[in-house]
Amino acid sequence: MLPDEPEVLGQAAAPLLTDARRPGRTRDGELVPLADQDRTRWRWDDIDHGLRLAAEAVRRGSGPWVLQASIAALQVAPVPDREAIVTLYDRLAVLSPSPAVPANRAAAVALARGPAAARNEVERRHLLRRLATLR
């Protein structure tokens, strides 16, 4: 319908990249953290297609789906740039605020800076929400 629009490309790329990792997400019925997944089980044809779509989306513009596709693309890199992922979540929080964005950002902070940094951010956000209700 609008195949050349950046958001359409991003909306196609993000779930494709995410779903391509599905075969490696579990082992013996248990969830496997991204860093510990068996990358040979990932569907690399889908990842390659998703990366092409994400790159084209970024080249054409920006928006919430383009940012989500960019995050998904960074996550499949051999060594993901965790700080870049945090930065993309910051941008996504501005363009498309939802409860999922701070939660996913906290997970990205944990991977980039350690669990203590993520815990501090979550506690700070909780405190700010509570203070906002006192006004």
N, C-alpha and C positions, 0 to 999 in steps of 0.2 A: 504494500500500500504506500508506504513512504520509506522504501528500503535504504535510501541514501541519507536519511536523517540521523544525526549522531545518537539521539536517544533510542531510536529503533535498533540501530546497530548495537548499542550498549545493552539493550534489553534482550537481544539475541545472544550476545557474547557472555554475559554474566552467568545465566543458568547453565549454558553449555560448558563453560569452564568449571563451574562448581560440580555439575553432575558427572563430568568426566573423571573426577576423583573418587566417585562413589565406590568402585570396586576395592579401593585401598582403605576405605574408612573404617572397616571392621575386621577383626581377627578373632575367630572363635566366638563370635557373637558380641564381642566387646568393642567399644569405640576406640579408635587409634588416633592419637594426636597427629596433626598434619605433619609435623617434623619427623614422626616415626613411621609414617605410612610407607608401604612398599610401592614405590613409584612405578615399578614395572607392571603393576596391576592397573594403573591409570589408563584411560583410553586416550592415547596420544594423538590419534587422528582428530578426535573432538577438540582436544586442547589446542592443536595447531590451528584448526578452523576458528576456535574461540579467540585465540591470540590475534589472528588476522582481523577478525571483526572488531575486537577491542582497539587495536591500533588504528583502524580506519575511523572508528567512532571518535577517538581522541583527536585524530587529525582534523575531523570535521567540526568539532565543537565540544561543549561540556554540558553537564546536567547530571541529575542523580543516577541515571542508569549508566552513563559513561563512567562516573566515579566508581560505581559498583563493579563494572566490568574491569576497570583499572585495578581495583583491589584484588579481584579474582585472578587477574593476569599476574600480578606480583606474587601471589601465593603459590603459583606453580613454578616460579623461578627456582633454579637449583639452590640458590641462597637468597631467600626473600629479603627485600629491603624493608625491614620492619618499621623503621622510622617513617619511610615514605607511606606505608600503609596507615600509620597513625595520622599523618598529615592529610591523607585522603579522607579518613573518617572525620577529621575536623571540618573539611570542606563539605562533606556530605551532611553533617549536622546542621550546617547553615542552609543548604539548599533543600533538604528533605528531613526536617526534624521528626524523629520517631523514637519510641523507647528502645528500639533495637539498636539504634546507632550508638548511644553511649555504652551499651553493654558490649557490643562488638568492638568498640574503640578500647574499652577496658581490657578485653582479651588481647588486642593488638599491643597495648601498652605493656601488658604482662610479658609478652614475647619479646618486645623490643627493649624494655628497661627492667624487667623483673617483676615478680608478684607483689612486692612491697609497694612499688610505684603504682601499680594498678589498684591495689587496695586503698592507697592514699587518695587516688582520684575518685574512686567510688564513694569513699567516706566524705570527701569534700563536696561532691555533687549531692549526696544525701543531706548534708548539713545545709547547703544552699537552698535546697528544696524546702526543708523544714523552716528556715529563716524566712523564706518568701511567704509562707503561710501565716506568719506572725504579723505581717503588715496589715 
